[in-house]
Amino acid sequence: MKNVTLSADDDLIELARQRAKAQHKTLNQAFREWLHSYARPTNALEDYEGLKRELGYVKAGRRFTREEMNER
């Protein structure tokens, strides 16, 4: 594995660290995942499954009725 040195704004790095921590990852882990997805684009199904995993913490608080889900 190679080491990579990047330059970025201190505030941006801190925000990225906070986001990674909220996802129970290190900034290095988050960067490796991003680099993998950037270098090897996935298909739409894999993107959808990844988004479901990433947003798995979101809870609506209750089940919605069919009518509520179809309201516009």
mmCIF file of the N, C-alpha and C atoms, coordinates in Angstrom:
data_MODEL
# 
_entry.id   MODEL 
# 
loop_
_atom_site.group_PDB 
_atom_site.id 
_atom_site.type_symbol 
_atom_site.label_atom_id 
_atom_site.label_alt_id 
_atom_site.label_comp_id 
_atom_site.label_asym_id 
_atom_site.label_entity_id 
_atom_site.label_seq_id 
_atom_site.pdbx_PDB_ins_code 
_atom_site.Cartn_x 
_atom_site.Cartn_y 
_atom_site.Cartn_z 
_atom_site.occupancy 
_atom_site.B_iso_or_equiv 
_atom_site.pdbx_formal_charge 
_atom_site.auth_seq_id 
_atom_site.auth_comp_id 
_atom_site.auth_asym_id 
_atom_site.auth_atom_id 
_atom_site.pdbx_PDB_model_num 
ATOM 1   N N  . MET A 1 1  ? 0.847   -1.165 0.000   1.00 0.00 ? 1  MET A N  1 
ATOM 2   C CA . MET A 1 1  ? 0.000   0.000  0.000   1.00 0.00 ? 1  MET A CA 1 
ATOM 3   C C  . MET A 1 1  ? 0.901   1.240  0.000   1.00 0.00 ? 1  MET A C  1 
ATOM 4   N N  . LYS A 1 2  ? 0.559   2.227  -0.822  1.00 0.00 ? 2  LYS A N  1 
ATOM 5   C CA . LYS A 1 2  ? 1.343   3.447  -0.922  1.00 0.00 ? 2  LYS A CA 1 
ATOM 6   C C  . LYS A 1 2  ? 0.759   4.524  -0.022  1.00 0.00 ? 2  LYS A C  1 
ATOM 7   N N  . ASN A 1 3  ? 1.617   5.384  0.462   1.00 0.00 ? 3  ASN A N  1 
ATOM 8   C CA . ASN A 1 3  ? 1.184   6.570  1.192   1.00 0.00 ? 3  ASN A CA 1 
ATOM 9   C C  . ASN A 1 3  ? 0.997   7.701  0.205   1.00 0.00 ? 3  ASN A C  1 
ATOM 10  N N  . VAL A 1 4  ? -0.035  8.504  0.438   1.00 0.00 ? 4  VAL A N  1 
ATOM 11  C CA . VAL A 1 4  ? -0.343  9.643  -0.419  1.00 0.00 ? 4  VAL A CA 1 
ATOM 12  C C  . VAL A 1 4  ? -0.408  10.882 0.465   1.00 0.00 ? 4  VAL A C  1 
ATOM 13  N N  . THR A 1 5  ? 0.201   11.954 0.011   1.00 0.00 ? 5  THR A N  1 
ATOM 14  C CA . THR A 1 5  ? 0.153   13.212 0.744   1.00 0.00 ? 5  THR A CA 1 
ATOM 15  C C  . THR A 1 5  ? -0.746  14.178 -0.014  1.00 0.00 ? 5  THR A C  1 
ATOM 16  N N  . LEU A 1 6  ? -1.713  14.733 0.674   1.00 0.00 ? 6  LEU A N  1 
ATOM 17  C CA . LEU A 1 6  ? -2.655  15.679 0.072   1.00 0.00 ? 6  LEU A CA 1 
ATOM 18  C C  . LEU A 1 6  ? -2.594  17.000 0.816   1.00 0.00 ? 6  LEU A C  1 
ATOM 19  N N  . SER A 1 7  ? -2.979  18.055 0.136   1.00 0.00 ? 7  SER A N  1 
ATOM 20  C CA . SER A 1 7  ? -3.090  19.366 0.775   1.00 0.00 ? 7  SER A CA 1 
ATOM 21  C C  . SER A 1 7  ? -4.547  19.787 0.745   1.00 0.00 ? 7  SER A C  1 
ATOM 22  N N  . ALA A 1 8  ? -5.038  20.291 1.873   1.00 0.00 ? 8  ALA A N  1 
ATOM 23  C CA . ALA A 1 8  ? -6.416  20.764 1.949   1.00 0.00 ? 8  ALA A CA 1 
ATOM 24  C C  . ALA A 1 8  ? -6.524  21.768 3.082   1.00 0.00 ? 8  ALA A C  1 
ATOM 25  N N  . ASP A 1 9  ? -7.580  22.546 3.039   1.00 0.00 ? 9  ASP A N  1 
ATOM 26  C CA . ASP A 1 9  ? -7.849  23.542 4.068   1.00 0.00 ? 9  ASP A CA 1 
ATOM 27  C C  . ASP A 1 9  ? -8.045  22.854 5.427   1.00 0.00 ? 9  ASP A C  1 
ATOM 28  N N  . ASP A 1 10 ? -7.471  23.424 6.474   1.00 0.00 ? 10 ASP A N  1 
ATOM 29  C CA . ASP A 1 10 ? -7.567  22.833 7.816   1.00 0.00 ? 10 ASP A CA 1 
ATOM 30  C C  . ASP A 1 10 ? -9.014  22.615 8.249   1.00 0.00 ? 10 ASP A C  1 
ATOM 31  N N  . ASP A 1 11 ? -9.869  23.602 7.976   1.00 0.00 ? 11 ASP A N  1 
ATOM 32  C CA . ASP A 1 11 ? -11.277 23.470 8.368   1.00 0.00 ? 11 ASP A CA 1 
ATOM 33  C C  . ASP A 1 11 ? -11.958 22.330 7.625   1.00 0.00 ? 11 ASP A C  1 
ATOM 34  N N  . LEU A 1 12 ? -11.633 22.180 6.358   1.00 0.00 ? 12 LEU A N  1 
ATOM 35  C CA . LEU A 1 12 ? -12.221 21.108 5.559   1.00 0.00 ? 12 LEU A CA 1 
ATOM 36  C C  . LEU A 1 12 ? -11.783 19.743 6.071   1.00 0.00 ? 12 LEU A C  1 
ATOM 37  N N  . ILE A 1 13 ? -10.523 19.623 6.434   1.00 0.00 ? 13 ILE A N  1 
ATOM 38  C CA . ILE A 1 13 ? -10.018 18.357 6.986   1.00 0.00 ? 13 ILE A CA 1 
ATOM 39  C C  . ILE A 1 13 ? -10.729 18.041 8.295   1.00 0.00 ? 13 ILE A C  1 
ATOM 40  N N  . GLU A 1 14 ? -10.916 19.028 9.143   1.00 0.00 ? 14 GLU A N  1 
ATOM 41  C CA . GLU A 1 14 ? -11.600 18.799 10.418  1.00 0.00 ? 14 GLU A CA 1 
ATOM 42  C C  . GLU A 1 14 ? -13.043 18.362 10.201  1.00 0.00 ? 14 GLU A C  1 
ATOM 43  N N  . LEU A 1 15 ? -13.740 19.005 9.258   1.00 0.00 ? 15 LEU A N  1 
ATOM 44  C CA . LEU A 1 15 ? -15.116 18.593 8.949   1.00 0.00 ? 15 LEU A CA 1 
ATOM 45  C C  . LEU A 1 15 ? -15.153 17.162 8.424   1.00 0.00 ? 15 LEU A C  1 
ATOM 46  N N  . ALA A 1 16 ? -14.175 16.809 7.600   1.00 0.00 ? 16 ALA A N  1 
ATOM 47  C CA . ALA A 1 16 ? -14.115 15.449 7.068   1.00 0.00 ? 16 ALA A CA 1 
ATOM 48  C C  . ALA A 1 16 ? -13.846 14.443 8.183   1.00 0.00 ? 16 ALA A C  1 
ATOM 49  N N  . ARG A 1 17 ? -12.979 14.792 9.114   1.00 0.00 ? 17 ARG A N  1 
ATOM 50  C CA . ARG A 1 17 ? -12.716 13.903 10.259  1.00 0.00 ? 17 ARG A CA 1 
ATOM 51  C C  . ARG A 1 17 ? -13.981 13.693 11.087  1.00 0.00 ? 17 ARG A C  1 
ATOM 52  N N  . GLN A 1 18 ? -14.730 14.772 11.313  1.00 0.00 ? 18 GLN A N  1 
ATOM 53  C CA . GLN A 1 18 ? -15.971 14.671 12.088  1.00 0.00 ? 18 GLN A CA 1 
ATOM 54  C C  . GLN A 1 18 ? -16.982 13.777 11.386  1.00 0.00 ? 18 GLN A C  1 
ATOM 55  N N  . ARG A 1 19 ? -17.098 13.938 10.072  1.00 0.00 ? 19 ARG A N  1 
ATOM 56  C CA . ARG A 1 19 ? -18.042 13.103 9.317   1.00 0.00 ? 19 ARG A CA 1 
ATOM 57  C C  . ARG A 1 19 ? -17.619 11.634 9.365   1.00 0.00 ? 19 ARG A C  1 
ATOM 58  N N  . ALA A 1 20 ? -16.331 11.383 9.190   1.00 0.00 ? 20 ALA A N  1 
ATOM 59  C CA . ALA A 1 20 ? -15.837 10.007 9.256   1.00 0.00 ? 20 ALA A CA 1 
ATOM 60  C C  . ALA A 1 20 ? -16.088 9.412  10.640  1.00 0.00 ? 20 ALA A C  1 
ATOM 61  N N  . LYS A 1 21 ? -15.852 10.207 11.677  1.00 0.00 ? 21 LYS A N  1 
ATOM 62  C CA . LYS A 1 21 ? -16.076 9.724  13.045  1.00 0.00 ? 21 LYS A CA 1 
ATOM 63  C C  . LYS A 1 21 ? -17.545 9.379  13.264  1.00 0.00 ? 21 LYS A C  1 
ATOM 64  N N  . ALA A 1 22 ? -18.443 10.201 12.721  1.00 0.00 ? 22 ALA A N  1 
ATOM 65  C CA . ALA A 1 22 ? -19.882 9.936  12.846  1.00 0.00 ? 22 ALA A CA 1 
ATOM 66  C C  . ALA A 1 22 ? -20.256 8.628  12.154  1.00 0.00 ? 22 ALA A C  1 
ATOM 67  N N  . GLN A 1 23 ? -19.474 8.241  11.162  1.00 0.00 ? 23 GLN A N  1 
ATOM 68  C CA . GLN A 1 23 ? -19.715 6.984  10.447  1.00 0.00 ? 23 GLN A CA 1 
ATOM 69  C C  . GLN A 1 23 ? -18.882 5.838  11.013  1.00 0.00 ? 23 GLN A C  1 
ATOM 70  N N  . HIS A 1 24 ? -18.248 6.092  12.181  1.00 0.00 ? 24 HIS A N  1 
ATOM 71  C CA . HIS A 1 24 ? -17.418 5.092  12.858  1.00 0.00 ? 24 HIS A CA 1 
ATOM 72  C C  . HIS A 1 24 ? -16.267 4.626  11.968  1.00 0.00 ? 24 HIS A C  1 
ATOM 73  N N  . LYS A 1 25 ? -15.612 5.598  11.312  1.00 0.00 ? 25 LYS A N  1 
ATOM 74  C CA . LYS A 1 25 ? -14.483 5.318  10.439  1.00 0.00 ? 25 LYS A CA 1 
ATOM 75  C C  . LYS A 1 25 ? -13.374 6.310  10.744  1.00 0.00 ? 25 LYS A C  1 
ATOM 76  N N  . THR A 1 26 ? -12.192 5.989  10.281  1.00 0.00 ? 26 THR A N  1 
ATOM 77  C CA . THR A 1 26 ? -11.119 6.973  10.302  1.00 0.00 ? 26 THR A CA 1 
ATOM 78  C C  . THR A 1 26 ? -11.182 7.737  8.982   1.00 0.00 ? 26 THR A C  1 
ATOM 79  N N  . LEU A 1 27 ? -10.510 8.877  8.944   1.00 0.00 ? 27 LEU A N  1 
ATOM 80  C CA . LEU A 1 27 ? -10.460 9.639  7.705   1.00 0.00 ? 27 LEU A CA 1 
ATOM 81  C C  . LEU A 1 27 ? -9.748  8.830  6.621   1.00 0.00 ? 27 LEU A C  1 
ATOM 82  N N  . ASN A 1 28 ? -8.738  8.059  7.002   1.00 0.00 ? 28 ASN A N  1 
ATOM 83  C CA . ASN A 1 28 ? -8.054  7.196  6.032   1.00 0.00 ? 28 ASN A CA 1 
ATOM 84  C C  . ASN A 1 28 ? -8.999  6.162  5.434   1.00 0.00 ? 28 ASN A C  1 
ATOM 85  N N  . GLN A 1 29 ? -9.828  5.535  6.272   1.00 0.00 ? 29 GLN A N  1 
ATOM 86  C CA . GLN A 1 29 ? -10.786 4.553  5.762   1.00 0.00 ? 29 GLN A CA 1 
ATOM 87  C C  . GLN A 1 29 ? -11.766 5.207  4.794   1.00 0.00 ? 29 GLN A C  1 
ATOM 88  N N  . ALA A 1 30 ? -12.280 6.375  5.169   1.00 0.00 ? 30 ALA A N  1 
ATOM 89  C CA . ALA A 1 30 ? -13.231 7.082  4.313   1.00 0.00 ? 30 ALA A CA 1 
ATOM 90  C C  . ALA A 1 30 ? -12.577 7.456  2.982   1.00 0.00 ? 30 ALA A C  1 
ATOM 91  N N  . PHE A 1 31 ? -11.329 7.906  3.037   1.00 0.00 ? 31 PHE A N  1 
ATOM 92  C CA . PHE A 1 31 ? -10.629 8.264  1.806   1.00 0.00 ? 31 PHE A CA 1 
ATOM 93  C C  . PHE A 1 31 ? -10.406 7.044  0.920   1.00 0.00 ? 31 PHE A C  1 
ATOM 94  N N  . ARG A 1 32 ? -10.014 5.921  1.524   1.00 0.00 ? 32 ARG A N  1 
ATOM 95  C CA . ARG A 1 32 ? -9.809  4.704  0.732   1.00 0.00 ? 32 ARG A CA 1 
ATOM 96  C C  . ARG A 1 32 ? -11.102 4.275  0.046   1.00 0.00 ? 32 ARG A C  1 
ATOM 97  N N  . GLU A 1 33 ? -12.234 4.369  0.768   1.00 0.00 ? 33 GLU A N  1 
ATOM 98  C CA . GLU A 1 33 ? -13.524 4.020  0.159   1.00 0.00 ? 33 GLU A CA 1 
ATOM 99  C C  . GLU A 1 33 ? -13.840 4.957  -1.001  1.00 0.00 ? 33 GLU A C  1 
ATOM 100 N N  . TRP A 1 34 ? -13.608 6.267  -0.787  1.00 0.00 ? 34 TRP A N  1 
ATOM 101 C CA . TRP A 1 34 ? -13.869 7.220  -1.848  1.00 0.00 ? 34 TRP A CA 1 
ATOM 102 C C  . TRP A 1 34 ? -12.978 6.936  -3.056  1.00 0.00 ? 34 TRP A C  1 
ATOM 103 N N  . LEU A 1 35 ? -11.690 6.681  -2.818  1.00 0.00 ? 35 LEU A N  1 
ATOM 104 C CA . LEU A 1 35 ? -10.754 6.429  -3.907  1.00 0.00 ? 35 LEU A CA 1 
ATOM 105 C C  . LEU A 1 35 ? -11.162 5.183  -4.691  1.00 0.00 ? 35 LEU A C  1 
ATOM 106 N N  . HIS A 1 36 ? -11.598 4.166  -3.995  1.00 0.00 ? 36 HIS A N  1 
ATOM 107 C CA . HIS A 1 36 ? -12.060 2.941  -4.648  1.00 0.00 ? 36 HIS A CA 1 
ATOM 108 C C  . HIS A 1 36 ? -13.268 3.231  -5.530  1.00 0.00 ? 36 HIS A C  1 
ATOM 109 N N  . SER A 1 37 ? -14.247 3.969  -5.012  1.00 0.00 ? 37 SER A N  1 
ATOM 110 C CA . SER A 1 37 ? -15.440 4.272  -5.802  1.00 0.00 ? 37 SER A CA 1 
ATOM 111 C C  . SER A 1 37 ? -15.123 5.208  -6.967  1.00 0.00 ? 37 SER A C  1 
ATOM 112 N N  . TYR A 1 38 ? -14.136 6.072  -6.792  1.00 0.00 ? 38 TYR A N  1 
ATOM 113 C CA . TYR A 1 38 ? -13.728 6.982  -7.858  1.00 0.00 ? 38 TYR A CA 1 
ATOM 114 C C  . TYR A 1 38 ? -12.993 6.231  -8.965  1.00 0.00 ? 38 TYR A C  1 
ATOM 115 N N  . ALA A 1 39 ? -12.124 5.326  -8.574  1.00 0.00 ? 39 ALA A N  1 
ATOM 116 C CA . ALA A 1 39 ? -11.318 4.594  -9.544  1.00 0.00 ? 39 ALA A CA 1 
ATOM 117 C C  . ALA A 1 39 ? -12.099 3.477  -10.231 1.00 0.00 ? 39 ALA A C  1 
ATOM 118 N N  . ARG A 1 40 ? -13.041 2.889  -9.523  1.00 0.00 ? 40 ARG A N  1 
ATOM 119 C CA . ARG A 1 40 ? -13.824 1.771  -10.062 1.00 0.00 ? 40 ARG A CA 1 
ATOM 120 C C  . ARG A 1 40 ? -15.312 2.060  -9.889  1.00 0.00 ? 40 ARG A C  1 
ATOM 121 N N  . PRO A 1 41 ? -15.881 2.839  -10.808 1.00 0.00 ? 41 PRO A N  1 
ATOM 122 C CA . PRO A 1 41 ? -17.310 3.164  -10.683 1.00 0.00 ? 41 PRO A CA 1 
ATOM 123 C C  . PRO A 1 41 ? -18.169 1.895  -10.645 1.00 0.00 ? 41 PRO A C  1 
ATOM 124 N N  . THR A 1 42 ? -19.232 1.941  -9.881  1.00 0.00 ? 42 THR A N  1 
ATOM 125 C CA . THR A 1 42 ? -20.116 0.784  -9.732  1.00 0.00 ? 42 THR A CA 1 
ATOM 126 C C  . THR A 1 42 ? -21.374 0.979  -10.578 1.00 0.00 ? 42 THR A C  1 
ATOM 127 N N  . ASN A 1 43 ? -22.196 -0.044 -10.592 1.00 0.00 ? 43 ASN A N  1 
ATOM 128 C CA . ASN A 1 43 ? -23.453 0.092  -11.311 1.00 0.00 ? 43 ASN A CA 1 
ATOM 129 C C  . ASN A 1 43 ? -24.514 0.700  -10.387 1.00 0.00 ? 43 ASN A C  1 
ATOM 130 N N  . ALA A 1 44 ? -25.666 1.014  -10.925 1.00 0.00 ? 44 ALA A N  1 
ATOM 131 C CA . ALA A 1 44 ? -26.713 1.716  -10.179 1.00 0.00 ? 44 ALA A CA 1 
ATOM 132 C C  . ALA A 1 44 ? -27.202 0.904  -8.975  1.00 0.00 ? 44 ALA A C  1 
ATOM 133 N N  . LEU A 1 45 ? -27.329 -0.406 -9.112  1.00 0.00 ? 45 LEU A N  1 
ATOM 134 C CA . LEU A 1 45 ? -27.796 -1.240 -8.003  1.00 0.00 ? 45 LEU A CA 1 
ATOM 135 C C  . LEU A 1 45 ? -26.818 -1.194 -6.844  1.00 0.00 ? 45 LEU A C  1 
ATOM 136 N N  . GLU A 1 46 ? -25.535 -1.282 -7.130  1.00 0.00 ? 46 GLU A N  1 
ATOM 137 C CA . GLU A 1 46 ? -24.529 -1.203 -6.073  1.00 0.00 ? 46 GLU A CA 1 
ATOM 138 C C  . GLU A 1 46 ? -24.547 0.171  -5.415  1.00 0.00 ? 46 GLU A C  1 
ATOM 139 N N  . ASP A 1 47 ? -24.755 1.234  -6.212  1.00 0.00 ? 47 ASP A N  1 
ATOM 140 C CA . ASP A 1 47 ? -24.858 2.579  -5.655  1.00 0.00 ? 47 ASP A CA 1 
ATOM 141 C C  . ASP A 1 47 ? -26.044 2.673  -4.707  1.00 0.00 ? 47 ASP A C  1 
ATOM 142 N N  . TYR A 1 48 ? -27.180 2.107  -5.120  1.00 0.00 ? 48 TYR A N  1 
ATOM 143 C CA . TYR A 1 48 ? -28.393 2.136  -4.306  1.00 0.00 ? 48 TYR A CA 1 
ATOM 144 C C  . TYR A 1 48 ? -28.184 1.370  -2.998  1.00 0.00 ? 48 TYR A C  1 
ATOM 145 N N  . GLU A 1 49 ? -27.596 0.187  -3.091  1.00 0.00 ? 49 GLU A N  1 
ATOM 146 C CA . GLU A 1 49 ? -27.352 -0.616 -1.891  1.00 0.00 ? 49 GLU A CA 1 
ATOM 147 C C  . GLU A 1 49 ? -26.390 0.109  -0.946  1.00 0.00 ? 49 GLU A C  1 
ATOM 148 N N  . GLY A 1 50 ? -25.377 0.746  -1.481  1.00 0.00 ? 50 GLY A N  1 
ATOM 149 C CA . GLY A 1 50 ? -24.430 1.503  -0.668  1.00 0.00 ? 50 GLY A CA 1 
ATOM 150 C C  . GLY A 1 50 ? -25.099 2.675  0.024   1.00 0.00 ? 50 GLY A C  1 
ATOM 151 N N  . LEU A 1 51 ? -25.977 3.365  -0.692  1.00 0.00 ? 51 LEU A N  1 
ATOM 152 C CA . LEU A 1 51 ? -26.703 4.481  -0.095  1.00 0.00 ? 51 LEU A CA 1 
ATOM 153 C C  . LEU A 1 51 ? -27.614 4.002  1.021   1.00 0.00 ? 51 LEU A C  1 
ATOM 154 N N  . LYS A 1 52 ? -28.274 2.861  0.832   1.00 0.00 ? 52 LYS A N  1 
ATOM 155 C CA . LYS A 1 52 ? -29.124 2.299  1.889   1.00 0.00 ? 52 LYS A CA 1 
ATOM 156 C C  . LYS A 1 52 ? -28.300 2.002  3.136   1.00 0.00 ? 52 LYS A C  1 
ATOM 157 N N  . ARG A 1 53 ? -27.107 1.421  2.953   1.00 0.00 ? 53 ARG A N  1 
ATOM 158 C CA . ARG A 1 53 ? -26.242 1.133  4.103   1.00 0.00 ? 53 ARG A CA 1 
ATOM 159 C C  . ARG A 1 53 ? -25.799 2.432  4.780   1.00 0.00 ? 53 ARG A C  1 
ATOM 160 N N  . GLU A 1 54 ? -25.427 3.408  3.981   1.00 0.00 ? 54 GLU A N  1 
ATOM 161 C CA . GLU A 1 54 ? -24.932 4.674  4.527   1.00 0.00 ? 54 GLU A CA 1 
ATOM 162 C C  . GLU A 1 54 ? -26.016 5.425  5.294   1.00 0.00 ? 54 GLU A C  1 
ATOM 163 N N  . LEU A 1 55 ? -27.264 5.317  4.841   1.00 0.00 ? 55 LEU A N  1 
ATOM 164 C CA . LEU A 1 55 ? -28.361 6.041  5.483   1.00 0.00 ? 55 LEU A CA 1 
ATOM 165 C C  . LEU A 1 55 ? -29.180 5.153  6.408   1.00 0.00 ? 55 LEU A C  1 
ATOM 166 N N  . GLY A 1 56 ? -28.651 4.002  6.776   1.00 0.00 ? 56 GLY A N  1 
ATOM 167 C CA . GLY A 1 56 ? -29.370 3.056  7.622   1.00 0.00 ? 56 GLY A CA 1 
ATOM 168 C C  . GLY A 1 56 ? -29.732 3.607  8.988   1.00 0.00 ? 56 GLY A C  1 
ATOM 169 N N  . TYR A 1 57 ? -29.049 4.638  9.435   1.00 0.00 ? 57 TYR A N  1 
ATOM 170 C CA . TYR A 1 57 ? -29.316 5.226  10.751  1.00 0.00 ? 57 TYR A CA 1 
ATOM 171 C C  . TYR A 1 57 ? -30.561 6.109  10.753  1.00 0.00 ? 57 TYR A C  1 
ATOM 172 N N  . VAL A 1 58 ? -31.064 6.490  9.586   1.00 0.00 ? 58 VAL A N  1 
ATOM 173 C CA . VAL A 1 58 ? -32.213 7.394  9.501   1.00 0.00 ? 58 VAL A CA 1 
ATOM 174 C C  . VAL A 1 58 ? -33.490 6.623  9.826   1.00 0.00 ? 58 VAL A C  1 
ATOM 175 N N  . LYS A 1 59 ? -34.258 7.139  10.763  1.00 0.00 ? 59 LYS A N  1 
ATOM 176 C CA . LYS A 1 59 ? -35.530 6.523  11.151  1.00 0.00 ? 59 LYS A CA 1 
ATOM 177 C C  . LYS A 1 59 ? -36.648 7.547  11.018  1.00 0.00 ? 59 LYS A C  1 
ATOM 178 N N  . ALA A 1 60 ? -37.759 7.148  10.430  1.00 0.00 ? 60 ALA A N  1 
ATOM 179 C CA . ALA A 1 60 ? -38.895 8.048  10.242  1.00 0.00 ? 60 ALA A CA 1 
ATOM 180 C C  . ALA A 1 60 ? -39.664 8.254  11.542  1.00 0.00 ? 60 ALA A C  1 
ATOM 181 N N  . GLY A 1 61 ? -39.530 7.347  12.480  1.00 0.00 ? 61 GLY A N  1 
ATOM 182 C CA . GLY A 1 61 ? -40.221 7.480  13.757  1.00 0.00 ? 61 GLY A CA 1 
ATOM 183 C C  . GLY A 1 61 ? -41.508 6.683  13.828  1.00 0.00 ? 61 GLY A C  1 
ATOM 184 N N  . ARG A 1 62 ? -42.059 6.380  12.666  1.00 0.00 ? 62 ARG A N  1 
ATOM 185 C CA . ARG A 1 62 ? -43.292 5.590  12.631  1.00 0.00 ? 62 ARG A CA 1 
ATOM 186 C C  . ARG A 1 62 ? -43.521 5.089  11.216  1.00 0.00 ? 62 ARG A C  1 
ATOM 187 N N  . ARG A 1 63 ? -44.496 4.186  11.072  1.00 0.00 ? 63 ARG A N  1 
ATOM 188 C CA . ARG A 1 63 ? -44.877 3.722  9.732   1.00 0.00 ? 63 ARG A CA 1 
ATOM 189 C C  . ARG A 1 63 ? -45.909 4.691  9.166   1.00 0.00 ? 63 ARG A C  1 
ATOM 190 N N  . PHE A 1 64 ? -45.784 4.996  7.889   1.00 0.00 ? 64 PHE A N  1 
ATOM 191 C CA . PHE A 1 64 ? -46.735 5.880  7.233   1.00 0.00 ? 64 PHE A CA 1 
ATOM 192 C C  . PHE A 1 64 ? -47.813 5.053  6.543   1.00 0.00 ? 64 PHE A C  1 
ATOM 193 N N  . THR A 1 65 ? -49.023 5.604  6.497   1.00 0.00 ? 65 THR A N  1 
ATOM 194 C CA . THR A 1 65 ? -50.110 4.918  5.796   1.00 0.00 ? 65 THR A CA 1 
ATOM 195 C C  . THR A 1 65 ? -49.893 5.052  4.295   1.00 0.00 ? 65 THR A C  1 
ATOM 196 N N  . ARG A 1 66 ? -50.584 4.227  3.554   1.00 0.00 ? 66 ARG A N  1 
ATOM 197 C CA . ARG A 1 66 ? -50.489 4.284  2.100   1.00 0.00 ? 66 ARG A CA 1 
ATOM 198 C C  . ARG A 1 66 ? -50.893 5.663  1.588   1.00 0.00 ? 66 ARG A C  1 
ATOM 199 N N  . GLU A 1 67 ? -51.966 6.209  2.165   1.00 0.00 ? 67 GLU A N  1 
ATOM 200 C CA . GLU A 1 67 ? -52.433 7.531  1.752   1.00 0.00 ? 67 GLU A CA 1 
ATOM 201 C C  . GLU A 1 67 ? -51.383 8.615  2.017   1.00 0.00 ? 67 GLU A C  1 
ATOM 202 N N  . GLU A 1 68 ? -50.720 8.527  3.178   1.00 0.00 ? 68 GLU A N  1 
ATOM 203 C CA . GLU A 1 68 ? -49.684 9.507  3.512   1.00 0.00 ? 68 GLU A CA 1 
ATOM 204 C C  . GLU A 1 68 ? -48.502 9.424  2.537   1.00 0.00 ? 68 GLU A C  1 
ATOM 205 N N  . MET A 1 69 ? -48.137 8.208  2.166   1.00 0.00 ? 69 MET A N  1 
ATOM 206 C CA . MET A 1 69 ? -47.001 8.049  1.258   1.00 0.00 ? 69 MET A CA 1 
ATOM 207 C C  . MET A 1 69 ? -47.336 8.532  -0.149  1.00 0.00 ? 69 MET A C  1 
ATOM 208 N N  . ASN A 1 70 ? -48.625 8.516  -0.508  1.00 0.00 ? 70 ASN A N  1 
ATOM 209 C CA . ASN A 1 70 ? -49.019 8.928  -1.858  1.00 0.00 ? 70 ASN A CA 1 
ATOM 210 C C  . ASN A 1 70 ? -49.460 10.384 -1.941  1.00 0.00 ? 70 ASN A C  1 
ATOM 211 N N  . GLU A 1 71 ? -49.453 11.101 -0.824  1.00 0.00 ? 71 GLU A N  1 
ATOM 212 C CA . GLU A 1 71 ? -49.804 12.525 -0.857  1.00 0.00 ? 71 GLU A CA 1 
ATOM 213 C C  . GLU A 1 71 ? -48.771 13.293 -1.655  1.00 0.00 ? 71 GLU A C  1 
ATOM 214 N N  . ARG A 1 72 ? -49.248 14.331 -2.298  1.00 0.00 ? 72 ARG A N  1 
ATOM 215 C CA . ARG A 1 72 ? -48.300 15.161 -3.088  1.00 0.00 ? 72 ARG A CA 1 
ATOM 216 C C  . ARG A 1 72 ? -48.315 16.562 -2.588  1.00 0.00 ? 72 ARG A C  1 
# 
